[in-house]
Amino acid sequence: MDDALRAYGAGHADGLTGAADEGRLADPDYRTGLSDGQLAKFEDELVAAIKRALGGDPR
């Protein structure tokens, strides 16, 4: 279980940075974390863009 959580966490962190570890893509836990990290990054950028469009602070 710990290995799965570490793989997910590494994937999530890589997803947030936008850089996948090609050597770990065979691990389904890593891929799940990667997808979740990419989604979280997209959501953060979308919210910031909406705030900028409305004239608010983008943070």
C-alpha positions as a printed Julia matrix, in Angstrom:
59×3 Matrix{Float64}:
   0.0    0.0     0.0
   2.82   2.4     0.82
   4.36   1.82   -2.6
   1.05   2.62   -4.27
   0.7    5.87   -2.31
   4.27   6.88   -3.09
   3.73   6.16   -6.79
   0.48   8.16   -6.78
   2.15  11.06   -4.94
   5.07  11.11   -7.36
   2.67  11.05  -10.3
   0.59  13.86   -8.82
   3.67  16.01   -8.28
   4.85  15.32  -11.83
   1.39  16.16  -13.17
   1.48  19.52  -11.41
   4.84  20.31  -13.01
   3.81  18.96  -16.4
   6.69  16.49  -16.7
   6.01  12.76  -16.66
   8.65  10.21  -15.68
   8.71   7.96  -18.76
  10.14   5.09  -16.73
   7.16   5.03  -14.36
   4.31   5.23  -16.86
   3.74   1.47  -16.69
   2.65   1.85  -13.03
  -1.14   2.44  -12.87
  -0.86   4.24   -9.51
   1.68   6.64  -10.98
  -0.52   7.25  -14.05
  -3.55   7.93  -11.84
  -1.58  10.46   -9.79
  -0.21  12.01  -12.98
  -3.72  12.49  -14.37
  -4.98  13.93  -11.09
  -2.02  16.31  -10.94
  -2.61  17.48  -14.5
  -6.28  18.05  -13.69
  -5.4   20.0   -10.53
  -3.0   22.19  -12.53
  -5.67  22.85  -15.15
  -8.23  23.75  -12.48
  -5.81  26.18  -10.79
  -5.01  27.85  -14.1
  -8.7   28.06  -15.05
  -9.66  29.69  -11.75
  -6.77  32.18  -12.09
  -7.87  33.05  -15.64
 -11.46  33.62  -14.52
 -10.3   35.85  -11.66
  -8.12  37.87  -14.07
 -11.03  38.22  -16.48
 -13.21  39.52  -13.65
 -10.52  41.97  -12.55
  -9.61  40.18   -9.34
  -6.38  38.89   -7.87
  -5.36  35.78   -9.87
  -3.96  33.96   -6.82
